[in-house]
């Protein structure tokens, strides 16, 4: 638990300290994981689940109804998730992590079998 809290604080500190305050923020304690079963990556708009993905792909998958989601839960234990945003930027989320999207609009996902970003 200590490592999870430290990761969340470190991620937030790096984002703020490097001028990326509007970038997605990761938390190692999945808040919505109860409604997102393993091995899925789920997207939410507020508390409403808008989609779930599980396939490892080499290219981007469009999010459809999940475009513009406010958060994402990666329940996969060994796989990372790349998200693409409408501003052209990308973000990598480690396994077993929740990401909150701030001002960036997420529009695509790519699940990778790599275990770290």
FENNORUR-V779559 format. One record per backbone hydrogen bond with DSSP energy under -0.5 kcal/mol. NH is the residue of the N-H (numbers start at 1). CO is the residue of the C=O. If there is no record, write none. Layout:
nh = [NH,NH]
co = [CO,CO]
//
This chain:
nh = [5,6,7,8,9,10,11,12,13,14,15,16,17,18,19,20,23,25,27,28,30,35,36,37,40,41,42,43,44,45,46,48,49,50,51,53,57,61,63,66,67,68,69,70,71,72,73,74,75,75,80,80,81,82,83,84,85,86,88,91,93,96,97,98,99,100,101,101,102,103,104,106,107,108,109,110,111,112]
co = [1,2,3,4,5,6,7,8,9,10,11,12,13,14,16,15,20,100,98,4,28,32,33,35,37,53,73,51,71,48,44,45,47,43,43,41,111,109,107,63,64,106,66,44,44,99,42,97,40,73,112,114,93,110,91,108,89,105,85,83,81,76,74,27,72,25,70,99,100,22,22,104,84,84,61,82,55,80]
//
